[in-house]
């Protein structure tokens, strides 16, 4: 799909050095608690032309939030897309990332498959 991706594709892309940036579109507190390794924290409510000026539009941005009950990744993807970025939404968010056996970082991190393994 053109605007969505799954955790396997993101993990594989990161492992293979693809030009993707994973964006945690949740609050700073949620990010500090647990996030996908290497993700940047960029709450969707703070995204604007001014706050995204430093980002490279040649890269692909993957937004995520908690999971299917959260719309932060959708809001983030929509905002970034409207600003001219190539963006995809991670299906299932961090919930499905963990379900697929991948590690997380943060205060409540879990072990699992890591990109550097």
C-alpha positions in Angstrom: 0.0 0.0 0.0 1.2 3.5 -0.8 0.3 5.2 2.5 0.6 2.3 5.0 3.2 -0.1 6.1 3.6 -2.8 8.7 6.2 -3.5 11.3 8.0 -6.2 9.3 8.6 -3.8 6.4 9.7 -1.0 8.7 12.1 -3.3 10.6 13.5 -4.7 7.3 13.9 -1.2 5.9 15.8 0.0 8.9 18.0 -3.0 9.0 18.8 -2.6 5.3 19.7 1.1 5.7 16.7 2.5 3.7 16.2 6.3 4.0 13.3 6.1 6.4 12.7 8.1 9.6 10.4 6.6 12.2 8.2 9.3 13.9 6.5 8.7 17.2 3.6 11.1 16.9 2.5 10.7 20.5 3.2 12.9 23.5 6.7 13.3 25.0 5.6 11.3 28.0 4.4 8.4 25.9 7.7 8.4 24.0 9.8 8.5 27.2 7.8 5.5 28.5 8.3 3.3 25.4 9.1 3.9 21.8 10.5 2.1 18.7 14.3 2.2 18.8 15.7 5.0 16.7 12.3 6.8 16.4 12.2 10.6 16.8 9.5 12.1 19.0 7.4 14.6 17.1 3.9 14.9 18.6 1.4 15.5 15.8 0.0 18.5 17.5 3.3 20.3 17.1 3.8 19.6 13.4 3.7 22.7 11.2 5.7 24.2 8.3 8.0 25.9 10.8 8.6 22.9 13.0 9.3 20.6 10.1 11.6 23.0 8.2 14.7 21.0 9.3 13.5 17.7 8.0 14.7 16.2 4.7 11.9 15.8 2.3 13.9 13.3 0.3 13.4 10.7 3.0 10.3 8.6 3.8 8.7 9.2 7.2 6.8 6.5 9.0 4.4 7.7 11.7 3.1 5.6 14.5 1.2 5.9 17.8 -0.2 3.4 20.3 -2.2 1.2 18.0 -5.6 0.9 16.3 -7.3 2.9 19.1 -5.1 5.9 18.6 -5.2 8.4 15.7 -1.9 10.2 16.4 -0.2 8.5 13.6 -3.0 9.3 11.2 -3.0 12.9 12.2 0.8 13.1 11.9 0.8 11.4 8.5 -1.9 13.7 7.2 0.0 16.8 8.4 3.3 15.7 7.1 1.8 14.7 3.7 0.1 18.1 3.4 3.5 19.7 4.0 5.0 17.8 1.1 6.7 14.9 2.8 6.6 11.3 1.6 4.9 9.5 4.6 3.4 6.2 5.5 1.5 5.2 8.6 2.6 2.2 10.6 -0.4 -0.2 10.9 -1.1 -1.2 14.5 1.4 1.3 15.9 3.8 0.3 18.7 1.3 -2.4 19.9 1.7 -4.4 16.7 5.5 -3.6 16.6 5.7 -5.4 20.0 3.3 -8.2 19.0 5.6 -9.0 16.0 8.5 -9.5 18.5 10.5 -6.3 18.1 12.3 -4.5 20.9 11.4 -1.1 22.3 13.3 1.5 24.1 12.3 3.8 26.9 11.5 3.6 30.6 9.3 0.5 30.1 11.3 -1.0 27.2 10.9 -4.6 26.3 13.4 -7.0 24.8 12.9 -8.5 21.3 14.5 -8.5 17.9 16.7 -5.5 17.4 17.8 -3.8 14.2 21.4 -4.3 15.1 21.1 -8.1 15.7 
